Amino acid sequence: MTAKISRRLLLQAGAASALLAGCSSGSSSGSSGGKTLNVAFFGDQSAADKAAKAAGPFLAAHPGVTVKFTGTSGTDWNDFFSKLLTQIAAGNAPDIACVATEGLQLFAAKGLAQPLDEYVKRDASELKPFFADVHPSLIEAMMYQGHLFELPTDFNAGNMFYNTSLFKAAGVDQPAETWTKDDFTAIARKISAKGGGVVGWDWVVRLWGSWTSWMYANGGNLLTEGKWDGGDWLWNTFYPGDPAAAGRGGGWKWGDPTANSAATVEALDFMIELQKQGLSPQPDVGGGDTLQGLFASNKIGAAIGGGFWAGGLHNAGMADGSFDVQYFPKWKTQRHLFGTAGYGIFQSSKNKDLAWEFLKTLVQPATIDLLIPGNASTPTRKSMMTPQKYADTGPKNWHVFYDTLTKFDNTAPIPAPPYYNAMAIALNKRTTQAMASGNAQSALDGLQADLETAAKAG
């Protein structure tokens, strides 16, 4: 959910929070002077340099400490993770890394990530305002085998953005909350009929923001869903009696592959059919930069996007009112997927206590607002979702971003097991194969075999 990956984490300057002055720490400012926290950041160095400014409040509270953000560019999260793993293997592990849903279990399962449980328990009273302001689904997505590995800063759910000008020109009403797959298809057909290179629908080949949203809406998934045991310590401490926390566990447990299940095949077949009918073009592989550009150029009627699209389309020159957003259409269900992100500490860090103090500063409202300036993502803290926040960028229906978590209790994270990198590569390859051959079943049979092999290899 950065501009690179469509979903998140454009960071800017921080501002001091009164809470920082009272932070307890295993490393006081007196003992931490002269230390450096190295932070791995997904993005080019220019973006990383902007991100480093977000350390301002933390540095003010810890004189003599240095926070260094190092940028690493990539096509998508799996590219970033591969480069980071290579860096670690070479003995250059950072203290902290920006890690999205896609990589949490990857790093945790390899024993590279530091569980935050004891820190959170120690500072529970200080953190209660944070947890009270964050939907439990976002917290659970940051857990693995009963342990919490990150405090999420932002997220994006897979909603549907639409071009209001194209809708109006095609005589199409803006979609209702309860619109369906059939409604969507009828709209796409009317918009595509305008010609001139305009298509009703476009998408990219990747895990988030792809045909996988249709897979979720059709009741399918790439992997069997389950929950790890544990986590009661967290739910009982921060979410006692909260209905939204009922049934939560110790993180998502991704089981046997189900990539060639009937529901999953049907979802990819739907993409093939849209392309055959001229309602959608051949999709690109990777992030959504090109997609946002085409959308802003009035060439796309609708596309999957999260809160980050508000800032992206605004920066692309789209005025408030020229686009809007709605929940993803209903098929067999109206289930949505999401991805979230935050910063994790590496086991190898010699500055874990200091790193923890830094992580706490990143989840304060004033800091989060500066971590994702210009609506570059959706904040995890619900209190930050206000009309004023979207007054400059739009969309009018901005409440959809967070309400996707509260309205649909089956909203879930994208499947991201410890072998995520292998899964992402296989998904891209087999999706491209399906779109080129027109045979979803054959391609997903291949993906099933790919995932079975990857799961065994770990």
BABALUM-560391 format. One record per residue (C-alpha): z, y, x; residue number from 1; residue in three letters. Coordinates in steps of 0.1 Angstrom, whole numbers, plus 2048, in hexadecimal, padded with zeros to 3 digits. Layout:
<sites>
[site [Z Y X] NUM Ala]
...
</sites>
This chain:
<sites>
[site [800 800 800] 1 Met]
[site [7F7 819 81C] 2 Thr]
[site [7D5 828 81A] 3 Ala]
[site [7CB 80C 831] 4 Lys]
[site [7D6 7F1 819] 5 Ile]
[site [7D6 804 7F9] 6 Ser]
[site [7FA 800 7F4] 7 Arg]
[site [814 815 808] 8 Arg]
[site [829 825 822] 9 Leu]
[site [81A 846 82D] 10 Leu]
[site [838 857 83E] 11 Leu]
[site [840 87B 845] 12 Gln]
[site [85D 891 850] 13 Ala]
[site [880 888 845] 14 Gly]
[site [89B 8A0 837] 15 Ala]
[site [8C0 89D 83D] 16 Ala]
[site [8D5 88C 822] 17 Ser]
[site [8F9 893 81D] 18 Ala]
[site [8FF 86E 81C] 19 Leu]
[site [8F5 869 840] 20 Leu]
[site [913 87C 84E] 21 Ala]
[site [92A 862 83E] 22 Gly]
[site [917 843 849] 23 Cys]
[site [92D 829 859] 24 Ser]
[site [91D 818 877] 25 Ser]
[site [923 7FE 891] 26 Gly]
[site [913 817 8A9] 27 Ser]
[site [922 83A 8A7] 28 Ser]
[site [90E 857 8B3] 29 Ser]
[site [924 857 8D2] 30 Gly]
[site [91B 834 8DB] 31 Ser]
[site [8F7 834 8D1] 32 Ser]
[site [8EB 852 8E6] 33 Gly]
[site [8CE 84A 8FD] 34 Gly]
[site [8C2 82C 8E8] 35 Lys]
[site [89F 828 8DA] 36 Thr]
[site [895 817 8BA] 37 Leu]
[site [871 80B 8BB] 38 Asn]
[site [860 809 899] 39 Val]
[site [840 7F5 893] 40 Ala]
[site [82B 808 879] 41 Phe]
[site [80C 7FD 867] 42 Phe]
[site [7F3 818 86C] 43 Gly]
[site [7E2 82C 888] 44 Asp]
[site [7F7 83F 8A1] 45 Gln]
[site [7F0 860 88F] 46 Ser]
[site [801 852 870] 47 Ala]
[site [81D 843 885] 48 Ala]
[site [824 865 894] 49 Asp]
[site [828 874 872] 50 Lys]
[site [83E 857 868] 51 Ala]
[site [855 85E 886] 52 Ala]
[site [85E 87F 877] 53 Lys]
[site [870 86D 85B] 54 Ala]
[site [88B 864 874] 55 Ala]
[site [897 888 874] 56 Gly]
[site [8B6 883 85F] 57 Pro]
[site [8C0 864 873] 58 Phe]
[site [8BB 875 894] 59 Leu]
[site [8D0 892 889] 60 Ala]
[site [8EC 87A 882] 61 Ala]
[site [8E7 867 8A3] 62 His]
[site [8E3 880 8BF] 63 Pro]
[site [8D1 872 8DE] 64 Gly]
[site [8C0 856 8CB] 65 Val]
[site [89A 853 8CB] 66 Thr]
[site [885 843 8AF] 67 Val]
[site [862 83A 8BA] 68 Lys]
[site [847 82F 8A1] 69 Phe]
[site [82A 81C 8AF] 70 Thr]
[site [80B 819 899] 71 Gly]
[site [7F6 7FA 896] 72 Thr]
[site [7D6 7FC 882] 73 Ser]
[site [7C7 7DF 86E] 74 Gly]
[site [7B1 7D6 851] 75 Thr]
[site [7CE 7C9 83D] 76 Asp]
[site [7F2 7BD 841] 77 Trp]
[site [7E9 79B 84F] 78 Asn]
[site [7D6 7AD 86B] 79 Asp]
[site [7F5 7C2 873] 80 Phe]
[site [80C 7A4 873] 81 Phe]
[site [7F5 790 88A] 82 Ser]
[site [7F5 7AD 8A3] 83 Lys]
[site [81B 7B1 8A0] 84 Leu]
[site [821 78B 8A6] 85 Leu]
[site [80B 78D 8C5] 86 Thr]
[site [820 7AB 8D1] 87 Gln]
[site [840 798 8CB] 88 Ile]
[site [833 779 8DD] 89 Ala]
[site [82C 78F 8FB] 90 Ala]
[site [850 79A 8FC] 91 Gly]
[site [84B 7BC 8EC] 92 Asn]
[site [85E 7B8 8CB] 93 Ala]
[site [867 7D9 8BA] 94 Pro]
[site [889 7DF 8AB] 95 Asp]
[site [87C 7E6 889] 96 Ile]
[site [85B 7E0 876] 97 Ala]
[site [84B 7EC 857] 98 Cys]
[site [846 7CC 843] 99 Val]
[site [838 7C7 820] 100 Ala]
[site [83C 7AA 808] 101 Thr]
[site [820 799 81A] 102 Glu]
[site [834 795 83A] 103 Gly]
[site [858 792 830] 104 Leu]
[site [859 76C 82E] 105 Gln]
[site [842 769 84C] 106 Leu]
[site [85A 77A 863] 107 Phe]
[site [87A 76D 853] 108 Ala]
[site [86E 748 855] 109 Ala]
[site [866 74D 87A] 110 Lys]
[site [889 759 881] 111 Gly]
[site [87D 77A 88C] 112 Leu]
[site [88D 790 871] 113 Ala]
[site [8B1 799 86F] 114 Gln]
[site [8C3 791 84E] 115 Pro]
[site [8D4 7B1 840] 116 Leu]
[site [8EE 79F 82C] 117 Asp]
[site [90D 7A7 841] 118 Glu]
[site [902 7CB 845] 119 Tyr]
[site [8FD 7CF 81F] 120 Val]
[site [91F 7BE 817] 121 Lys]
[site [930 7D5 830] 122 Arg]
[site [920 7F5 822] 123 Asp]
[site [91F 7E9 7FD] 124 Ala]
[site [931 808 7F0] 125 Ser]
[site [919 81F 802] 126 Glu]
[site [8FA 80B 7F6] 127 Leu]
[site [904 808 7D1] 128 Lys]
[site [8F1 827 7C6] 129 Pro]
[site [8D2 819 7D7] 130 Phe]
[site [8D3 7F7 7C6] 131 Phe]
[site [8DC 807 7A5] 132 Ala]
[site [8BC 81B 7A7] 133 Asp]
[site [8A5 7FE 7B1] 134 Val]
[site [897 7E3 79A] 135 His]
[site [8A4 7C1 7A4] 136 Pro]
[site [881 7B2 7A6] 137 Ser]
[site [87A 7C8 7C5] 138 Leu]
[site [89A 7BD 7D6] 139 Ile]
[site [894 798 7CF] 140 Glu]
[site [871 79C 7DF] 141 Ala]
[site [882 7A6 7FF] 142 Met]
[site [897 786 800] 143 Met]
[site [891 764 810] 144 Tyr]
[site [8A7 745 80E] 145 Gln]
[site [8C3 759 800] 146 Gly]
[site [8C3 775 819] 147 His]
[site [8B8 799 816] 148 Leu]
[site [8A1 7A5 831] 149 Phe]
[site [896 7C8 827] 150 Glu]
[site [8A1 7E6 811] 151 Leu]
[site [880 7EE 7FE] 152 Pro]
[site [874 812 800] 153 Thr]
[site [855 810 7EA] 154 Asp]
[site [83F 7F8 7D7] 155 Phe]
[site [81F 7F6 7C2] 156 Asn]
[site [818 7E1 7A4] 157 Ala]
[site [7F4 7D7 79B] 158 Gly]
[site [7EC 7EF 77E] 159 Asn]
[site [7C9 7FA 772] 160 Met]
[site [7BC 81C 77B] 161 Phe]
[site [79F 82A 766] 162 Tyr]
[site [787 848 769] 163 Asn]
[site [78D 85D 74B] 164 Thr]
[site [76B 86F 74F] 165 Ser]
[site [758 84F 74F] 166 Leu]
[site [76C 842 732] 167 Phe]
[site [764 861 71E] 168 Lys]
[site [73F 861 727] 169 Ala]
[site [73D 83D 71B] 170 Ala]
[site [74F 844 6FB] 171 Gly]
[site [76C 82F 704] 172 Val]
[site [78F 835 6F9] 173 Asp]
[site [7AB 835 713] 174 Gln]
[site [7BA 812 713] 175 Pro]
[site [7DA 80A 701] 176 Ala]
[site [7F8 7F9 711] 177 Glu]
[site [7F0 7D9 700] 178 Thr]
[site [7CB 7D8 709] 179 Trp]
[site [7BC 7B6 710] 180 Thr]
[site [7A3 7A6 728] 181 Lys]
[site [789 7A7 70C] 182 Asp]
[site [790 7CD 707] 183 Asp]
[site [78B 7D1 72D] 184 Phe]
[site [76A 7BE 72D] 185 Thr]
[site [75C 7D2 710] 186 Ala]
[site [766 7F3 722] 187 Ile]
[site [756 7E8 743] 188 Ala]
[site [736 7DF 731] 189 Arg]
[site [733 801 721] 190 Lys]
[site [73A 814 741] 191 Ile]
[site [722 7FE 756] 192 Ser]
[site [707 805 73C] 193 Ala]
[site [707 829 747] 194 Lys]
[site [6F3 81F 766] 195 Gly]
[site [6EF 834 785] 196 Gly]
[site [703 81C 79B] 197 Gly]
[site [722 81F 784] 198 Val]
[site [735 7FF 77E] 199 Val]
[site [751 7F8 766] 200 Gly]
[site [767 7E6 77E] 201 Trp]
[site [76B 7E2 7A4] 202 Asp]
[site [783 7D0 7BA] 203 Trp]
[site [78A 7C4 7DE] 204 Val]
[site [78F 7A2 7ED] 205 Val]
[site [7B4 7A0 7F8] 206 Arg]
[site [7D4 793 7EA] 207 Leu]
[site [7E1 7B3 7D9] 208 Trp]
[site [7CA 7C7 7C3] 209 Gly]
[site [7B1 7AC 7BF] 210 Ser]
[site [7A6 790 7A7] 211 Trp]
[site [7C9 783 7AC] 212 Thr]
[site [7D5 79C 791] 213 Ser]
[site [7BF 78A 778] 214 Trp]
[site [7CD 769 785] 215 Met]
[site [7F1 775 77D] 216 Tyr]
[site [7E5 782 75B] 217 Ala]
[site [7D6 760 754] 218 Asn]
[site [7F7 74E 75D] 219 Gly]
[site [7EB 741 77E] 220 Gly]
[site [7F6 744 7A3] 221 Asn]
[site [7EB 738 7C5] 222 Leu]
[site [80D 727 7CB] 223 Leu]
[site [828 716 7B6] 224 Thr]
[site [843 72F 7AE] 225 Glu]
[site [868 729 7B4] 226 Gly]
[site [888 73B 7BF] 227 Lys]
[site [89D 734 7DD] 228 Trp]
[site [8C2 72E 7D7] 229 Asp]
[site [8DB 748 7E1] 230 Gly]
[site [8DD 76D 7DE] 231 Gly]
[site [8FB 76C 7C6] 232 Asp]
[site [90E 782 7DE] 233 Trp]
[site [8F4 79E 7D8] 234 Leu]
[site [8EF 79A 7B3] 235 Trp]
[site [914 798 7AB] 236 Asn]
[site [91B 7B7 7C1] 237 Thr]
[site [900 7CE 7B6] 238 Phe]
[site [8F1 7C2 795] 239 Tyr]
[site [90E 7B3 781] 240 Pro]
[site [905 7B0 75D] 241 Gly]
[site [8E2 7BE 762] 242 Asp]
[site [8C9 7AA 74C] 243 Pro]
[site [8AD 7B2 764] 244 Ala]
[site [8C0 79F 77F] 245 Ala]
[site [8C6 780 76A] 246 Ala]
[site [8B7 761 77A] 247 Gly]
[site [8B1 772 79C] 248 Arg]
[site [8B6 75C 7BB] 249 Gly]
[site [8B3 75E 7E0] 250 Gly]
[site [88F 768 7E1] 251 Gly]
[site [86E 759 7D6] 252 Trp]
[site [868 735 7E1] 253 Lys]
[site [843 72F 7E3] 254 Trp]
[site [83B 70A 7DF] 255 Gly]
[site [81C 6F4 7DD] 256 Asp]
[site [7FA 705 7DC] 257 Pro]
[site [7EA 708 7B9] 258 Thr]
[site [7CB 71B 7C4] 259 Ala]
[site [7B3 705 7B0] 260 Asn]
[site [7C7 703 790] 261 Ser]
[site [7B4 709 770] 262 Ala]
[site [7C3 72C 76A] 263 Ala]
[site [7BB 737 78E] 264 Thr]
[site [797 72A 78D] 265 Val]
[site [792 73B 76B] 266 Glu]
[site [79D 75D 779] 267 Ala]
[site [785 75B 796] 268 Leu]
[site [769 74F 77F] 269 Asp]
[site [76F 76F 76B] 270 Phe]
[site [768 784 78A] 271 Met]
[site [748 771 78F] 272 Ile]
[site [73D 776 76B] 273 Glu]
[site [744 79C 76D] 274 Leu]
[site [72E 79D 78C] 275 Gln]
[site [712 789 77B] 276 Lys]
[site [713 7A1 75E] 277 Gln]
[site [710 7BF 774] 278 Gly]
[site [732 7CC 76B] 279 Leu]
[site [73F 7C9 78E] 280 Ser]
[site [72F 7C9 7B1] 281 Pro]
[site [735 7B2 7CE] 282 Gln]
[site [758 7BA 7DA] 283 Pro]
[site [762 7C6 7FC] 284 Asp]
[site [77C 7B4 812] 285 Val]
[site [79B 7C6 81C] 286 Gly]
[site [7AC 7E7 813] 287 Gly]
[site [7A2 7FD 7F6] 288 Gly]
[site [797 81D 808] 289 Asp]
[site [773 818 7FE] 290 Thr]
[site [77D 810 7DA] 291 Leu]
[site [790 830 7D6] 292 Gln]
[site [773 844 7E4] 293 Gly]
[site [75B 834 7CB] 294 Leu]
[site [774 83A 7AF] 295 Phe]
[site [777 85F 7B8] 296 Ala]
[site [751 861 7B8] 297 Ser]
[site [750 856 794] 298 Asn]
[site [73F 834 79D] 299 Lys]
[site [75B 81E 790] 300 Ile]
[site [769 81D 76D] 301 Gly]
[site [789 809 775] 302 Ala]
[site [79A 7F9 792] 303 Ala]
[site [7BC 7EA 79B] 304 Ile]
[site [7D3 803 7AB] 305 Gly]
[site [7F8 80A 7B0] 306 Gly]
[site [80B 82A 7B2] 307 Gly]
[site [7FB 831 7D4] 308 Phe]
[site [7DA 837 7C2] 309 Trp]
[site [7E8 857 7B2] 310 Ala]
[site [7EB 867 7D4] 311 Gly]
[site [7CB 857 7E1] 312 Gly]
[site [7B5 863 7C5] 313 Leu]
[site [7C4 885 7C6] 314 His]
[site [7BD 888 7EB] 315 Asn]
[site [799 87C 7E4] 316 Ala]
[site [795 89B 7CE] 317 Gly]
[site [79B 88D 7AB] 318 Met]
[site [7AD 8A6 795] 319 Ala]
[site [7CA 89E 77F] 320 Asp]
[site [7BC 890 75F] 321 Gly]
[site [79D 882 76E] 322 Ser]
[site [7AE 860 772] 323 Phe]
[site [7CA 84E 761] 324 Asp]
[site [7DC 82C 763] 325 Val]
[site [7E6 811 74B] 326 Gln]
[site [7F7 7EF 74D] 327 Tyr]
[site [7E1 7D2 757] 328 Phe]
[site [7CF 7C3 73A] 329 Pro]
[site [7DD 7A4 728] 330 Lys]
[site [7CC 783 72B] 331 Trp]
[site [7E1 764 724] 332 Lys]
[site [7FE 77B 72E] 333 Thr]
[site [802 79E 73A] 334 Gln]
[site [813 795 75A] 335 Arg]
[site [810 7AD 778] 336 His]
[site [814 7A8 79D] 337 Leu]
[site [823 7C0 7B6] 338 Phe]
[site [829 7C5 7DB] 339 Gly]
[site [845 7D8 7EB] 340 Thr]
[site [84E 7E4 80E] 341 Ala]
[site [869 7EF 825] 342 Gly]
[site [876 7EC 848] 343 Tyr]
[site [885 7CE 858] 344 Gly]
[site [89A 7C9 878] 345 Ile]
[site [88F 7AF 892] 346 Phe]
[site [8A8 795 89E] 347 Gln]
[site [89F 79D 8C2] 348 Ser]
[site [8AA 7C2 8BF] 349 Ser]
[site [8C7 7CD 8D5] 350 Lys]
[site [8CD 7EA 8BD] 351 Asn]
[site [8D2 7D8 89C] 352 Lys]
[site [8F0 7EE 891] 353 Asp]
[site [8DD 80D 898] 354 Leu]
[site [8BE 800 888] 355 Ala]
[site [8D2 7F9 868] 356 Trp]
[site [8DE 81D 867] 357 Glu]
[site [8BA 828 869] 358 Phe]
[site [8AF 810 84D] 359 Leu]
[site [8CA 81F 836] 360 Lys]
[site [8BC 842 83B] 361 Thr]
[site [89A 837 830] 362 Leu]
[site [8A5 82D 80D] 363 Val]
[site [8B5 84F 804] 364 Gln]
[site [8A2 861 7E9] 365 Pro]
[site [89B 880 7FE] 366 Ala]
[site [88D 86A 81A] 367 Thr]
[site [878 853 803] 368 Ile]
[site [868 871 7F4] 369 Asp]
[site [85D 87A 817] 370 Leu]
[site [853 857 821] 371 Leu]
[site [839 856 806] 372 Ile]
[site [82D 87B 802] 373 Pro]
[site [813 884 7E9] 374 Gly]
[site [819 864 7D5] 375 Asn]
[site [80C 84D 7F0] 376 Ala]
[site [820 831 7E0] 377 Ser]
[site [83A 82A 7C5] 378 Thr]
[site [85E 830 7CE] 379 Pro]
[site [876 813 7C9] 380 Thr]
[site [890 82A 7BB] 381 Arg]
[site [88A 82F 796] 382 Lys]
[site [89C 851 795] 383 Ser]
[site [880 85F 7AA] 384 Met]
[site [866 858 78F] 385 Met]
[site [863 879 77D] 386 Thr]
[site [848 88E 76C] 387 Pro]
[site [84C 8A7 789] 388 Gln]
[site [844 88D 7A2] 389 Lys]
[site [821 888 793] 390 Tyr]
[site [81B 8AC 788] 391 Ala]
[site [803 8B3 7A4] 392 Asp]
[site [7F0 892 7A8] 393 Thr]
[site [7F2 881 785] 394 Gly]
[site [7ED 86A 775] 395 Pro]
[site [7F9 873 753] 396 Lys]
[site [805 84F 74C] 397 Asn]
[site [81A 84E 76D] 398 Trp]
[site [837 83C 75C] 399 His]
[site [822 81C 75D] 400 Val]
[site [829 818 782] 401 Phe]
[site [84E 811 780] 402 Tyr]
[site [84E 805 75C] 403 Asp]
[site [839 7E7 766] 404 Thr]
[site [859 7D9 774] 405 Leu]
[site [86F 7E1 756] 406 Thr]
[site [856 7DA 73A] 407 Lys]
[site [84A 7B9 746] 408 Phe]
[site [866 7A2 752] 409 Asp]
[site [84D 789 761] 410 Asn]
[site [83F 7A3 77A] 411 Thr]
[site [841 791 79B] 412 Ala]
[site [838 796 7C0] 413 Pro]
[site [818 78A 7CF] 414 Ile]
[site [81A 767 7DD] 415 Pro]
[site [823 76C 802] 416 Ala]
[site [831 74C 813] 417 Pro]
[site [83A 749 838] 418 Pro]
[site [815 740 83F] 419 Tyr]
[site [808 75F 82E] 420 Tyr]
[site [7F0 768 84A] 421 Asn]
[site [7DE 747 847] 422 Ala]
[site [7DE 74B 821] 423 Met]
[site [7CF 76E 822] 424 Ala]
[site [7B3 763 839] 425 Ile]
[site [7AB 745 823] 426 Ala]
[site [7AC 759 803] 427 Leu]
[site [794 773 811] 428 Asn]
[site [77C 758 81D] 429 Lys]
[site [77D 743 7FD] 430 Arg]
[site [77A 761 7E6] 431 Thr]
[site [75C 76D 7F8] 432 Thr]
[site [74D 74A 7F6] 433 Gln]
[site [753 749 7D1] 434 Ala]
[site [743 76B 7CB] 435 Met]
[site [724 762 7E0] 436 Ala]
[site [71F 73F 7D1] 437 Ser]
[site [72A 745 7AE] 438 Gly]
[site [740 726 7AF] 439 Asn]
[site [765 72E 7AC] 440 Ala]
[site [770 70A 7A9] 441 Gln]
[site [761 6FF 7C9] 442 Ser]
[site [76E 71D 7DC] 443 Ala]
[site [791 719 7CE] 444 Leu]
[site [791 6F3 7D6] 445 Asp]
[site [78A 6FF 7F9] 446 Gly]
[site [7A7 718 7F7] 447 Leu]
[site [7BE 6FD 7EA] 448 Gln]
[site [7B6 6E8 809] 449 Ala]
[site [7BB 706 820] 450 Asp]
[site [7DD 70E 811] 451 Leu]
[site [7E9 6EA 812] 452 Glu]
[site [7E0 6E9 837] 453 Thr]
[site [7F1 70B 83E] 454 Ala]
[site [810 701 82B] 455 Ala]
[site [814 6E1 840] 456 Lys]
[site [80E 6F4 860] 457 Ala]
[site [828 70E 855] 458 Gly]
</sites>
